[in-house]
Amino acid sequence: MKCTESECVGLLEKAGKIQSEDEAVPAAEDDAPATVVLPDPKPVKEKSAKKSRLRREKKPKKATKEKKVRTPRVMPDGFDAATRGQAVLRRFVDFLVSYGWSVPLIAITAWGSYFNPTPIVILGLALMFLNLVVVPRNSGRTIGNWVSRTSYVNTRGNSPFYAYPALKGLTFIFVMLGLFTVFSFTSQGMPESDLGKVGTIGGMLVLLPPLVDWLMNRFGSSDQGLWETLFGGVWLVRTTKSDDAKGFWKRLESIADYTESKGLLEDESGTE
């Protein structure tokens, strides 16, 4: 079939248009943007209702504890305070037994006589140990207590720990050692050696217990000193003659009978 020239030209234009459209379609498909795949979001942890409630709720205020009122330490019932005469006699006898040996020793030394004091010192320390440790541990009383018919009792009505009369009886040593250290320091100054400095400071510090004890007895509201307070309350009370005493204790009772017969124990009540 033959076509005219104009018809052939029209067919060619249509064929070219169709071809150009077919080529444009894949190009358009190529130009389409790629799909972006987003990662799944991390799950948000939900706060537990329990924790949130604990945070929201305010902590309850602690109830204020009631302060305990300290009951004053008083002498237990069933005991009578020692008389002033008994207290003075107790001090004198305990000092005589524990430190009586030191008086002639100091006097002889001050006189300038040369002698060996070792035997006297050993004997004196043995007497001190007997009166302040051995006798109280076995009987609850010192030799001065036995002679003056007195005893120490605590708030429960029992004898205090035997360390109490020992510490109380060391007051004289504390005072003498402290005063000697103070006099040496004022005259010679602080020693140069470390050991000398430690000894000087320690010697001065031993004056504190007797000083505090005196201040508490002098200005305190109660009749309790330092050692009495540390041991929970201790009082000097009267005792009666023990019929069961034997041996060494019976001899001490006989001395107490003599002091009582001389009226040394009959005086107005007082405290140490």
Backbone as CSV, one residue per row, in Angstrom:
resi,resn,N_x,N_y,N_z,CA_x,CA_y,CA_z,C_x,C_y,C_z
1,MET,0.853,-1.171,0.000,0.000,0.000,0.000,0.884,1.213,0.000
2,LYS,0.690,2.060,-0.934,1.508,3.255,-1.100,0.783,4.408,-0.465
3,CYS,1.594,5.277,0.286,1.047,6.485,0.911,1.631,7.689,0.262
4,THR,0.903,8.716,0.392,1.409,9.959,-0.173,2.521,10.488,0.694
5,GLU,3.169,11.490,0.204,4.327,12.061,0.927,3.887,12.678,2.232
6,SER,2.783,13.346,2.248,2.316,13.989,3.494,1.892,12.960,4.523
7,GLU,1.285,11.863,4.047,0.877,10.826,4.986,2.088,10.129,5.589
8,CYS,3.116,9.920,4.774,4.332,9.274,5.297,4.997,10.148,6.359
9,VAL,5.028,11.416,6.116,5.646,12.327,7.113,4.865,12.290,8.424
10,GLY,3.555,12.235,8.360,2.737,12.192,9.591,2.948,10.906,10.356
11,LEU,3.071,9.779,9.618,3.309,8.509,10.317,4.669,8.515,11.033
12,LEU,5.664,9.090,10.382,6.993,9.141,11.010,6.983,10.004,12.287
13,GLU,6.274,11.090,12.259,6.211,11.950,13.451,5.526,11.230,14.616
14,LYS,4.456,10.486,14.296,3.776,9.742,15.359,4.686,8.675,15.953
15,ALA,5.419,7.971,15.025,6.316,6.935,15.535,7.402,7.533,16.407
16,GLY,7.941,8.675,16.053,8.987,9.320,16.866,8.447,9.776,18.213
17,LYS,7.220,10.278,18.217,6.632,10.731,19.492,6.426,9.561,20.447
18,ILE,5.945,8.426,19.877,5.726,7.242,20.734,7.033,6.746,21.322
19,GLN,8.103,6.773,20.538,9.408,6.297,21.013,9.950,7.201,22.107
20,SER,9.773,8.516,21.935,10.275,9.455,22.942,9.528,9.305,24.268
21,GLU,8.231,8.995,24.203,7.461,8.782,25.437,7.906,7.519,26.151
22,ASP,8.210,6.446,25.331,8.674,5.202,25.958,10.014,5.388,26.666
23,GLU,10.890,6.229,26.124,12.193,6.462,26.763,12.065,7.350,27.994
24,ALA,11.075,8.203,28.011,10.922,9.117,29.143,10.411,8.414,30.393
25,VAL,9.671,7.350,30.237,9.090,6.653,31.396,10.152,6.038,32.300
26,PRO,11.125,5.246,31.743,12.140,4.708,32.639,13.004,5.769,33.254
27,ALA,13.228,6.885,32.505,14.042,7.960,33.090,13.354,8.549,34.301
28,ALA,12.052,8.699,34.186,11.296,9.232,35.329,11.334,8.285,36.505
29,GLU,11.277,6.959,36.119,11.352,5.978,37.206,12.703,5.992,37.892
30,ASP,13.792,6.257,37.082,15.135,6.293,37.682,15.304,7.496,38.589
31,ASP,14.628,8.623,38.220,14.793,9.840,39.026,13.992,9.806,40.330
32,ALA,13.164,8.814,40.553,12.353,8.746,41.784,13.270,8.553,43.004
33,PRO,13.099,9.329,44.080,13.989,9.216,45.265,13.837,7.873,45.959
34,ALA,14.965,7.391,46.480,14.952,6.096,47.179,14.227,6.233,48.513
35,THR,13.545,5.192,48.864,12.785,5.200,50.123,13.746,5.050,51.307
36,VAL,13.669,5.982,52.268,14.534,5.950,53.462,13.841,5.138,54.546
37,VAL,14.557,4.118,55.045,14.005,3.256,56.097,14.505,3.759,57.448
38,LEU,13.634,4.274,58.243,14.002,4.789,59.567,14.081,3.648,60.575
39,PRO,15.096,3.687,61.472,15.180,2.625,62.496,14.041,2.757,63.499
40,ASP,13.675,1.618,64.012,12.596,1.635,65.006,13.043,2.396,66.250
41,PRO,12.243,3.291,66.743,12.635,4.038,67.972,12.743,3.108,69.169
42,LYS,13.738,3.458,70.019,13.937,2.649,71.222,12.758,2.834,72.161
43,PRO,12.299,1.749,72.716,11.147,1.882,73.620,11.527,2.665,74.871
44,VAL,10.692,3.582,75.250,10.919,4.397,76.438,10.526,3.591,77.668
45,LYS,11.501,3.516,78.609,11.225,2.756,79.824,10.259,3.540,80.692
46,GLU,9.225,2.906,81.016,8.226,3.538,81.856,8.638,3.401,83.320
47,LYS,8.609,4.485,84.010,8.945,4.461,85.426,7.861,3.715,86.174
48,SER,8.336,2.881,86.998,7.371,2.082,87.746,6.550,2.981,88.656
49,ALA,5.339,2.592,88.800,4.443,3.396,89.630,4.905,3.421,91.081
50,LYS,5.597,2.329,91.481,6.039,2.248,92.865,7.090,3.300,93.168
51,LYS,8.091,3.442,92.234,9.144,4.417,92.457,8.596,5.829,92.416
52,SER,7.702,6.069,91.475,7.143,7.414,91.373,6.354,7.769,92.620
53,ARG,5.672,6.786,93.182,4.918,7.067,94.391,5.853,7.363,95.559
54,LEU,6.985,6.610,95.605,7.934,6.847,96.681,8.543,8.235,96.597
55,ARG,8.778,8.681,95.350,9.347,10.009,95.195,8.341,11.098,95.520
56,ARG,7.096,10.832,95.133,6.083,11.848,95.382,5.755,11.960,96.862
57,GLU,5.764,10.788,97.517,5.414,10.809,98.926,6.573,11.374,99.745
58,LYS,6.283,12.233,100.647,7.300,12.803,101.520,7.613,11.825,102.648
59,LYS,8.890,11.788,102.987,9.294,10.902,104.068,8.720,11.405,105.388
60,PRO,8.159,10.503,106.145,7.587,10.953,107.425,8.688,11.411,108.374
61,LYS,8.426,12.451,109.100,9.401,12.977,110.044,9.542,12.032,111.231
62,LYS,10.802,11.875,111.644,11.061,11.001,112.778,10.520,11.639,114.055
63,ALA,9.886,10.819,114.810,9.331,11.319,116.068,10.469,11.625,117.038
64,THR,10.424,12.787,117.634,11.466,13.192,118.568,11.385,12.353,119.835
65,LYS,12.547,11.799,120.190,12.594,10.960,121.382,12.581,11.834,122.633
66,GLU,11.834,11.391,123.586,11.774,12.118,124.838,13.080,11.937,125.603
67,LYS,13.607,13.046,126.079,14.852,12.992,126.824,14.616,12.335,128.178
68,LYS,15.515,11.401,128.476,15.397,10.711,129.754,15.873,11.627,130.878
69,VAL,15.067,11.747,131.859,15.411,12.567,133.013,16.281,11.741,133.950
70,ARG,17.478,12.244,134.193,18.397,11.523,135.065,17.963,11.660,136.521
71,THR,17.784,10.540,137.119,17.431,10.558,138.533,18.693,10.784,139.360
72,PRO,18.625,11.632,140.353,19.820,11.892,141.161,20.272,10.639,141.898
73,ARG,21.573,10.476,141.986,22.130,9.330,142.697,22.110,9.614,144.189
74,VAL,21.437,8.760,144.896,21.294,8.947,146.335,21.760,7.683,147.044
75,MET,22.046,7.841,148.308,22.462,6.704,149.120,21.314,5.699,149.226
76,PRO,21.607,4.421,149.064,20.533,3.422,149.149,19.919,3.373,150.543
77,ASP,18.699,2.912,150.590,18.001,2.809,151.873,18.650,1.737,152.749
78,GLY,18.523,1.942,154.046,19.052,0.964,154.994,20.462,1.252,155.457
79,PHE,21.046,2.392,155.034,22.412,2.746,155.428,22.410,4.140,156.040
80,ASP,23.354,4.356,156.959,23.541,5.662,157.592,24.914,6.196,157.212
81,ALA,24.960,7.486,156.913,26.232,8.103,156.549,27.192,8.060,157.728
82,ALA,28.460,7.874,157.418,29.476,7.825,158.468,29.582,9.182,159.148
83,THR,29.924,9.168,160.416,30.106,10.424,161.142,31.408,11.085,160.703
84,ARG,31.530,12.356,161.052,32.759,13.067,160.692,33.970,12.448,161.378
85,GLY,33.790,12.004,162.613,34.894,11.350,163.313,35.323,10.069,162.623
86,GLN,34.375,9.299,162.129,34.709,8.073,161.396,35.434,8.393,160.092
87,ALA,34.982,9.436,159.389,35.622,9.801,158.122,37.064,10.258,158.338
88,VAL,37.277,11.068,159.399,38.634,11.549,159.683,39.535,10.392,160.097
89,LEU,39.024,9.502,160.947,39.826,8.361,161.381,40.146,7.444,160.211
90,ARG,39.215,7.256,159.305,39.456,6.408,158.124,40.587,6.975,157.276
91,ARG,40.568,8.281,157.062,41.628,8.908,156.269,42.983,8.783,156.962
92,PHE,43.011,9.029,158.266,44.274,9.000,159.002,44.894,7.608,158.976
93,VAL,44.087,6.582,159.237,44.619,5.215,159.276,45.079,4.772,157.892
94,ASP,44.291,5.052,156.859,44.696,4.663,155.506,45.975,5.373,155.078
95,PHE,46.111,6.651,155.436,47.343,7.369,155.094,48.525,6.805,155.873
96,LEU,48.304,6.475,157.146,49.388,5.946,157.972,49.883,4.608,157.436
97,VAL,48.956,3.750,157.021,49.352,2.433,156.520,49.981,2.539,155.132
98,SER,49.400,3.356,154.259,49.857,3.407,152.864,51.075,4.294,152.669
99,TYR,51.165,5.410,153.419,52.232,6.381,153.160,53.004,6.787,154.408
100,GLY,52.703,6.161,155.541,53.423,6.533,156.755,54.918,6.311,156.640
101,TRP,55.320,5.301,155.905,56.740,4.999,155.739,57.487,6.101,155.001
102,SER,56.781,6.895,154.189,57.448,7.922,153.386,57.825,9.143,154.212
103,VAL,57.145,9.359,155.329,57.429,10.553,156.138,58.846,10.509,156.709
104,PRO,59.265,9.458,157.414,60.657,9.434,157.884,61.663,9.378,156.742
105,LEU,61.277,8.744,155.650,62.195,8.675,154.511,62.472,10.066,153.948
106,ILE,61.435,10.873,153.816,61.610,12.242,153.317,62.381,13.086,154.324
107,ALA,62.094,12.875,155.608,62.778,13.659,156.639,64.274,13.349,156.666
108,ILE,64.625,12.067,156.582,66.044,11.695,156.602,66.755,12.216,155.360
109,THR,66.083,12.128,154.216,66.688,12.624,152.983,66.890,14.135,153.043
110,ALA,65.909,14.850,153.568,66.036,16.304,153.684,67.119,16.694,154.690
111,TRP,67.357,15.852,155.694,68.399,16.141,156.683,69.787,16.032,156.070
112,GLY,69.896,15.303,154.987,71.172,15.187,154.309,71.924,13.923,154.635
113,SER,71.310,13.026,155.373,71.984,11.774,155.727,71.996,10.840,154.520
114,TYR,73.095,10.157,154.357,73.225,9.222,153.245,72.945,7.814,153.747
115,PHE,71.984,7.143,153.144,71.663,5.764,153.500,70.961,5.135,152.302
116,ASN,70.808,3.834,152.367,70.163,3.095,151.290,68.658,2.987,151.585
117,PRO,67.800,3.703,150.832,66.364,3.710,151.139,65.606,2.536,150.524
118,THR,66.293,1.658,149.800,65.588,0.595,149.074,64.741,-0.300,149.973
119,PRO,65.266,-0.783,151.118,64.424,-1.655,151.968,63.157,-0.952,152.452
120,ILE,63.278,0.325,152.838,62.106,1.061,153.321,61.092,1.249,152.203
121,VAL,61.574,1.545,150.997,60.668,1.751,149.865,59.935,0.457,149.524
122,ILE,60.663,-0.656,149.524,60.023,-1.947,149.208,58.963,-2.292,150.253
123,LEU,59.296,-2.084,151.542,58.327,-2.357,152.605,57.107,-1.443,152.488
124,GLY,57.352,-0.190,152.175,56.248,0.757,152.047,55.327,0.425,150.886
125,LEU,55.908,0.046,149.751,55.083,-0.327,148.599,54.269,-1.584,148.879
126,ALA,54.858,-2.511,149.655,54.117,-3.724,150.019,52.925,-3.388,150.911
127,LEU,53.119,-2.480,151.876,52.010,-2.058,152.734,50.928,-1.340,151.929
128,MET,51.353,-0.517,150.982,50.391,0.195,150.144,49.564,-0.778,149.314
129,PHE,50.235,-1.752,148.722,49.529,-2.748,147.912,48.570,-3.566,148.773
130,LEU,48.985,-3.875,149.999,48.125,-4.634,150.905,46.862,-3.848,151.249
131,ASN,47.035,-2.567,151.556,45.900,-1.763,152.021,44.965,-1.336,150.892
132,LEU,45.506,-1.064,149.708,44.694,-0.512,148.625,44.198,-1.556,147.631
133,VAL,44.790,-2.751,147.646,44.392,-3.761,146.660,43.957,-5.063,147.333
134,VAL,44.844,-5.649,148.139,44.576,-6.985,148.686,43.391,-6.969,149.651
135,VAL,43.437,-6.089,150.639,42.359,-6.050,151.640,41.014,-5.666,151.014
136,PRO,40.924,-4.622,150.173,39.626,-4.316,149.554,39.105,-5.423,148.647
137,ARG,40.012,-6.119,147.974,39.551,-7.182,147.085,38.951,-8.344,147.872
138,ASN,39.452,-8.596,149.062,38.968,-9.736,149.846,37.827,-9.376,150.795
139,SER,37.768,-8.123,151.221,36.739,-7.749,152.200,35.869,-6.582,151.761
140,GLY,36.251,-5.900,150.680,35.493,-4.727,150.250,35.779,-3.487,151.067
141,ARG,36.762,-3.546,151.956,37.089,-2.427,152.841,38.600,-2.308,152.978
142,THR,39.076,-1.090,153.248,40.485,-0.879,153.540,40.710,-1.064,155.038
143,ILE,41.975,-1.039,155.438,42.275,-1.148,156.870,41.676,0.038,157.621
144,GLY,41.698,1.210,156.989,41.066,2.377,157.603,39.573,2.193,157.789
145,ASN,38.924,1.518,156.863,37.494,1.224,157.016,37.246,0.298,158.200
146,TRP,38.086,-0.714,158.337,37.910,-1.662,159.440,38.081,-0.969,160.793
147,VAL,39.112,-0.144,160.917,39.387,0.512,162.197,38.308,1.538,162.536
148,SER,37.768,2.220,161.540,36.759,3.262,161.780,35.329,2.740,161.717
149,ARG,35.167,1.436,161.515,33.840,0.822,161.406,33.010,1.497,160.300
150,THR,33.602,1.611,159.132,32.913,2.186,157.976,33.073,1.256,156.782
151,SER,32.331,1.551,155.743,32.416,0.767,154.510,31.930,1.629,153.355
152,TYR,32.321,1.257,152.138,31.851,1.932,150.928,30.716,1.120,150.316
153,VAL,29.655,1.810,149.889,28.540,1.156,149.202,28.186,1.961,147.960
154,ASN,27.666,1.253,146.945,27.201,1.923,145.733,25.682,2.053,145.769
155,THR,25.091,2.432,144.649,23.643,2.659,144.601,22.847,1.384,144.832
156,ARG,23.447,0.223,144.607,22.754,-1.057,144.824,22.955,-1.600,146.241
157,GLY,23.711,-0.870,147.044,23.961,-1.318,148.407,25.090,-2.312,148.523
158,ASN,25.865,-2.489,147.454,26.994,-3.424,147.465,28.313,-2.664,147.546
159,SER,29.368,-3.390,147.850,30.699,-2.779,147.848,31.109,-2.465,146.418
160,PRO,31.691,-1.298,146.155,32.116,-0.973,144.789,33.284,-1.843,144.355
161,PHE,33.600,-1.767,143.076,34.734,-2.512,142.537,35.997,-2.122,143.294
162,TYR,36.849,-3.113,143.575,37.997,-2.863,144.455,38.983,-1.847,143.887
163,ALA,38.835,-1.495,142.611,39.708,-0.461,142.054,39.368,0.921,142.605
164,TYR,38.155,1.083,143.119,37.764,2.401,143.654,38.652,2.832,144.821
165,PRO,38.778,2.043,145.903,39.666,2.491,146.985,41.119,2.609,146.546
166,ALA,41.528,1.818,145.556,42.910,1.922,145.075,43.146,3.269,144.399
167,LEU,42.238,3.662,143.490,42.392,4.947,142.805,42.246,6.113,143.775
168,LYS,41.299,5.998,144.671,41.105,7.067,145.657,42.318,7.186,146.575
169,GLY,42.949,6.055,146.894,44.110,6.083,147.762,45.377,6.577,147.090
170,LEU,45.382,6.663,145.758,46.565,7.151,145.039,46.596,8.671,144.920
171,THR,45.645,9.354,145.531,45.596,10.818,145.438,46.876,11.454,145.960
172,PHE,47.402,10.937,147.061,48.618,11.503,147.646,49.790,11.391,146.677
173,ILE,49.924,10.243,146.018,51.012,10.069,145.048,50.837,11.022,143.873
174,PHE,49.612,11.160,143.381,49.357,12.068,142.261,49.755,13.502,142.621
175,VAL,49.394,13.931,143.819,49.694,15.304,144.236,51.196,15.504,144.390
176,MET,51.870,14.587,145.055,53.304,14.741,145.283,54.085,14.693,143.973
177,LEU,53.727,13.762,143.100,54.419,13.665,141.816,54.171,14.900,140.962
178,GLY,52.949,15.389,140.963,52.633,16.584,140.180,53.351,17.815,140.697
179,LEU,53.374,17.998,142.017,54.061,19.162,142.581,55.562,19.090,142.333
180,PHE,56.148,17.911,142.469,57.580,17.763,142.199,57.893,18.121,140.742
181,THR,57.030,17.698,139.821,57.245,18.013,138.405,57.126,19.505,138.148
182,VAL,56.148,20.146,138.777,55.963,21.591,138.588,57.157,22.362,139.131
183,PHE,57.647,22.000,140.309,58.803,22.688,140.885,60.053,22.487,140.029
184,SER,60.233,21.282,139.507,61.390,21.026,138.637,61.289,21.836,137.351
185,PHE,60.090,21.965,136.822,59.904,22.716,135.579,60.155,24.209,135.790
186,THR,59.681,24.733,136.912,59.861,26.167,137.161,61.318,26.522,137.446
187,SER,62.075,25.589,138.006,63.471,25.881,138.343,64.438,25.557,137.205
188,GLN,64.181,24.491,136.451,65.109,24.056,135.411,64.570,24.228,133.997
189,GLY,63.285,24.451,133.849,62.707,24.585,132.515,62.400,23.226,131.894
190,MET,61.963,23.276,130.644,61.616,22.046,129.932,62.873,21.285,129.519
191,PRO,62.965,19.998,129.809,64.144,19.214,129.392,64.292,19.195,127.869
192,GLU,65.518,18.997,127.422,65.778,18.976,125.982,65.445,17.628,125.350
193,SER,65.591,16.551,126.074,65.321,15.229,125.506,63.816,14.995,125.393
194,ASP,63.445,14.148,124.421,62.026,13.824,124.231,61.458,13.083,125.434
195,LEU,62.266,12.179,126.002,61.801,11.434,127.168,61.558,12.362,128.354
196,GLY,62.433,13.338,128.513,62.253,14.299,129.598,61.012,15.155,129.412
197,LYS,60.734,15.528,128.155,59.524,16.321,127.883,58.260,15.519,128.178
198,VAL,58.270,14.248,127.760,57.103,13.393,128.028,56.893,13.222,129.529
199,GLY,57.988,13.009,130.268,57.871,12.854,131.714,57.355,14.113,132.391
200,THR,57.813,15.272,131.923,57.355,16.535,132.514,55.871,16.763,132.265
201,ILE,55.445,16.546,131.022,54.024,16.739,130.699,53.153,15.735,131.456
202,GLY,53.611,14.472,131.503,52.845,13.460,132.233,52.760,13.762,133.719
203,GLY,53.872,14.262,134.288,53.858,14.607,135.708,52.901,15.739,136.024
204,MET,52.762,16.682,135.100,51.802,17.770,135.308,50.363,17.294,135.148
205,LEU,50.157,16.350,134.237,48.790,15.869,133.989,48.225,15.081,135.167
206,VAL,49.103,14.444,135.959,48.587,13.656,137.090,47.998,14.552,138.177
207,LEU,48.222,15.856,138.071,47.593,16.772,139.023,46.114,16.988,138.724
208,LEU,45.697,16.675,137.497,44.306,16.931,137.113,43.293,16.111,137.909
209,PRO,43.473,14.776,138.075,42.463,14.026,138.842,42.241,14.551,140.258
210,PRO,43.296,14.800,141.062,43.029,15.354,142.397,42.376,16.729,142.352
211,LEU,42.767,17.551,141.366,42.179,18.887,141.270,40.697,18.816,140.923
212,VAL,40.354,17.982,139.942,38.943,17.829,139.562,38.140,17.231,140.709
213,ASP,38.726,16.271,141.417,38.039,15.653,142.552,37.748,16.684,143.636
214,TRP,38.713,17.544,143.913,38.517,18.578,144.932,37.459,19.591,144.502
215,LEU,37.493,20.000,143.243,36.506,20.967,142.751,35.090,20.392,142.800
216,MET,34.944,19.118,142.436,33.616,18.503,142.456,33.097,18.364,143.881
217,ASN,33.977,18.043,144.817,33.554,17.946,146.217,33.253,19.314,146.819
218,ARG,34.004,20.311,146.365,33.866,21.654,146.960,32.687,22.421,146.381
219,PHE,32.504,22.348,145.080,31.484,23.175,144.436,30.347,22.369,143.804
220,GLY,30.416,21.046,143.836,29.370,20.224,143.238,28.081,20.266,144.047
221,SER,26.977,19.975,143.364,25.676,19.982,144.033,25.479,18.753,144.916
222,SER,26.235,17.701,144.657,26.135,16.488,145.467,27.438,16.285,146.228
223,ASP,27.472,15.246,147.028,28.669,14.942,147.809,29.573,13.955,147.086
224,GLN,29.444,13.880,145.768,30.211,12.923,144.978,31.383,13.623,144.293
225,GLY,32.575,13.049,144.466,33.748,13.572,143.800,33.978,12.890,142.459
226,LEU,35.198,13.014,141.950,35.520,12.438,140.637,35.403,10.922,140.653
227,TRP,36.056,10.280,141.615,36.078,8.815,141.635,34.701,8.250,141.969
228,GLU,33.964,8.904,142.860,32.614,8.433,143.176,31.708,8.502,141.950
229,THR,31.861,9.563,141.168,31.033,9.712,139.965,31.400,8.678,138.911
230,LEU,32.688,8.424,138.734,33.118,7.445,137.735,32.629,6.038,138.061
231,PHE,32.480,5.728,139.335,32.029,4.393,139.733,30.531,4.344,139.995
232,GLY,29.786,5.316,139.491,28.330,5.274,139.548,27.718,5.660,140.869
233,GLY,28.472,6.315,141.732,27.950,6.731,143.024,28.433,5.832,144.144
234,VAL,29.220,6.391,145.059,29.775,5.631,146.191,29.648,6.494,147.445
235,TRP,29.276,5.863,148.549,29.104,6.572,149.809,29.841,5.842,150.921
236,LEU,30.317,6.624,151.902,30.945,6.071,153.098,29.863,5.940,154.169
237,VAL,29.613,4.726,154.617,28.517,4.471,155.561,29.054,3.759,156.797
238,ARG,28.226,3.741,157.817,28.585,3.070,159.057,28.385,1.558,158.927
239,THR,29.158,0.836,159.690,28.980,-0.618,159.780,28.970,-1.023,161.256
240,THR,28.573,-2.220,161.494,28.556,-2.748,162.860,29.665,-3.785,163.025
241,LYS,29.870,-4.187,164.238,30.908,-5.175,164.519,30.529,-6.522,163.921
242,SER,31.504,-7.150,163.275,31.273,-8.451,162.658,31.675,-9.552,163.638
243,ASP,30.718,-10.391,164.003,31.011,-11.487,164.937,31.714,-12.660,164.260
244,ASP,31.673,-12.691,162.926,32.283,-13.812,162.199,33.743,-13.555,161.837
245,ALA,34.283,-12.409,162.236,35.658,-12.072,161.873,36.635,-13.017,162.562
246,LYS,37.640,-13.449,161.808,38.654,-14.355,162.338,40.037,-13.903,161.880
247,GLY,41.039,-14.294,162.649,42.411,-14.031,162.257,42.716,-12.548,162.133
248,PHE,43.209,-12.166,160.963,43.620,-10.784,160.719,42.448,-9.825,160.864
249,TRP,41.261,-10.238,160.375,40.092,-9.365,160.448,39.652,-9.171,161.909
250,LYS,39.810,-10.189,162.731,39.427,-10.073,164.140,40.324,-9.085,164.867
251,ARG,41.595,-9.038,164.507,42.509,-8.068,165.116,42.120,-6.644,164.736
252,LEU,41.705,-6.472,163.485,41.244,-5.145,163.073,39.968,-4.758,163.817
253,GLU,39.112,-5.725,164.075,37.889,-5.449,164.829,38.216,-5.042,166.270
254,SER,39.239,-5.651,166.835,39.628,-5.283,168.203,40.153,-3.848,168.254
255,ILE,40.867,-3.434,167.200,41.321,-2.038,167.136,40.120,-1.108,167.017
256,ALA,39.110,-1.522,166.250,37.896,-0.718,166.118,37.170,-0.603,167.456
257,ASP,37.185,-1.679,168.238,36.578,-1.619,169.574,37.287,-0.581,170.442
258,TYR,38.611,-0.521,170.332,39.378,0.442,171.124,39.045,1.877,170.704
259,THR,39.020,2.132,169.405,38.706,3.486,168.935,37.281,3.888,169.324
260,GLU,36.374,2.929,169.301,34.995,3.241,169.680,34.890,3.531,171.173
261,SER,35.666,2.793,171.975,35.637,3.019,173.425,36.206,4.381,173.803
262,LYS,37.106,4.909,172.977,37.693,6.224,173.228,36.817,7.359,172.696
263,GLY,35.700,7.010,172.083,34.791,8.032,171.577,35.247,8.689,170.290
264,LEU,36.185,8.048,169.587,36.680,8.649,168.348,35.678,8.538,167.197
265,LEU,34.713,7.659,167.334,33.754,7.456,166.250,32.458,8.224,166.462
266,GLU,32.289,8.807,167.670,31.042,9.508,167.968,31.196,10.981,167.630
267,ASP,30.621,11.364,166.522,30.673,12.751,166.070,29.490,12.958,165.153
268,GLU,29.234,14.202,164.800,28.113,14.496,163.914,28.361,13.892,162.543
269,SER,27.282,13.586,161.839,27.400,12.964,160.521,28.063,13.923,159.562
270,GLY,28.863,13.354,158.681,29.520,14.166,157.665,29.867,13.309,156.484
271,THR,30.406,13.925,155.457,30.783,13.234,154.227,32.243,13.454,153.964
272,GLU,32.794,12.556,153.157,34.203,12.689,152.812,34.369,13.745,151.737
